[in-house]
Amino acid sequence: MFRKLVAIEPVSLIPSAEKALHSFAEEVVMYPDIPADDNEVAARIGDADAVLLSYTSRINRAALAQCPKVKYIGMCCSLYSPESANVDIRYANERGITVTGIRDYGDEGVVEYVISELVRCLHGFDQEPWDGMACEITGLKAGIIGLGKSGGMIADALKFFGADISYFARSEKEEARAKGYRFLPLQELLAESEVVCCCLNKNTVLLHEAEFAHLGNHKILFNTGLSPAWDEAPFTQWLEGDNRCFCDTVGALGGEHLLGHPHVRCMQVSTGRTRQAFDRLSEKVLRNLSEYNG
């Protein structure tokens, strides 16, 4: 059992999970707002030996260096790599601090968002049909950039509706080949796809000027990551053509200054934050704590 567990910001746990935290620590402190800077992060952690945080705050080296008693950090959000994490995992490891994260808790809502927006665009619900008359997903050439859990689920959903799926990833995947998905070089995928879905880790940028040149005109681009998958200058130039970009959050789009563009459709809400996602998140946060204590 920990001596003191601190959630430095709201961590989106269901009430029963928040209550269960008290079985892991003698003292539990839950902050209701987001810390302003590293000094406030350090002050909130104080002498705690266990820390929880979500995706809206960071625990950098500067903050963690002020907190010598920390031995466990639980990220109540996605953890895919040290580079994309909002915790300085390498420094934590140097200190012998265990850092855990969550995977695959909000993907279902994101998949539903992509299908919903694509159907509305193709059919022309509350807008002009994309190709001048209502179209189905059937036969649509769809390219997936990043075939992890989320990208794979989006590919499967589009395939169910009859799309022709190709993908780009670090390597070809045997299970994708078995489903009939084609592994293509990135620029070839961009050139032949009518719809492209970027499903990349945070801070991963693959679309540069050359890639947008291959993507070309009259295309639909989705970004389901937490940050832009592109360099902004060629992206904004591409937007001036007969193209559409769909993002659920402003972070995925690249900033509020792009919200007013007529070719941008941004929900300004994380579509993975559903009731079911909070249930899955809570279960996995408690499991991580149990496995550490166990």
LINKAHU-V973364 format. One record per backbone hydrogen bond with DSSP energy under -0.5 kcal/mol. CO is the residue of the C=O (numbers start at 1). NH is the residue of the N-H. If there is no record, write none. Layout:
BEGIN
CO/NH ; CO/NH
END
This chain:
BEGIN
2/26 ; 3/27 ; 4/49 ; 4/50 ; 5/29 ; 6/8 ; 6/52 ; 7/31 ; 14/17 ; 14/18 ; 15/19 ; 16/20 ; 17/21 ; 18/21 ; 19/22 ; 20/23 ; 21/24 ; 21/25 ; 24/2 ; 27/5 ; 29/7 ; 29/31 ; 37/41 ; 38/42 ; 39/43 ; 40/44 ; 41/45 ; 42/46 ; 45/48 ; 49/71 ; 49/72 ; 50/6 ; 51/74 ; 52/8 ; 53/76 ; 58/60 ; 59/88 ; 60/64 ; 61/65 ; 63/66 ; 64/67 ; 67/70 ; 71/98 ; 72/51 ; 73/75 ; 73/100 ; 74/53 ; 74/76 ; 75/77 ; 77/102 ; 81/85 ; 86/59 ; 87/89 ; 88/92 ; 89/93 ; 90/94 ; 91/95 ; 92/97 ; 93/96 ; 98/73 ; 100/75 ; 102/79 ; 106/110 ; 107/111 ; 108/112 ; 109/113 ; 110/114 ; 111/115 ; 112/116 ; 113/117 ; 114/118 ; 115/119 ; 116/120 ; 117/121 ; 118/122 ; 119/123 ; 120/124 ; 120/125 ; 121/130 ; 122/135 ; 124/126 ; 124/127 ; 129/132 ; 133/131 ; 137/140 ; 140/142 ; 140/164 ; 141/194 ; 141/195 ; 142/166 ; 143/145 ; 143/197 ; 144/146 ; 144/168 ; 145/199 ; 146/148 ; 148/152 ; 149/153 ; 150/154 ; 151/155 ; 152/156 ; 153/157 ; 154/158 ; 155/159 ; 156/160 ; 157/161 ; 158/163 ; 159/162 ; 162/139 ; 163/165 ; 164/142 ; 165/182 ; 166/144 ; 167/184 ; 168/146 ; 172/174 ; 173/177 ; 174/178 ; 175/179 ; 176/181 ; 177/180 ; 182/167 ; 182/184 ; 185/189 ; 186/190 ; 187/191 ; 188/192 ; 189/193 ; 194/220 ; 195/143 ; 196/198 ; 196/222 ; 197/145 ; 197/199 ; 198/224 ; 201/204 ; 203/205 ; 204/206 ; 206/208 ; 207/231 ; 208/212 ; 209/213 ; 210/214 ; 211/215 ; 212/216 ; 219/244 ; 220/196 ; 221/246 ; 222/198 ; 223/248 ; 229/206 ; 229/207 ; 231/235 ; 232/236 ; 233/237 ; 234/238 ; 235/239 ; 236/240 ; 237/240 ; 238/241 ; 241/243 ; 244/221 ; 245/265 ; 246/223 ; 247/267 ; 248/268 ; 248/269 ; 249/253 ; 250/254 ; 250/255 ; 251/228 ; 255/258 ; 256/259 ; 258/261 ; 261/264 ; 263/245 ; 265/247 ; 269/271 ; 270/273 ; 272/274 ; 274/278 ; 275/279 ; 276/280 ; 277/281 ; 278/282 ; 279/283 ; 280/284 ; 281/285 ; 282/286 ; 283/287 ; 284/288 ; 285/289 ; 286/290 ; 287/291 ; 288/292 ; 289/293 ; 290/294
END
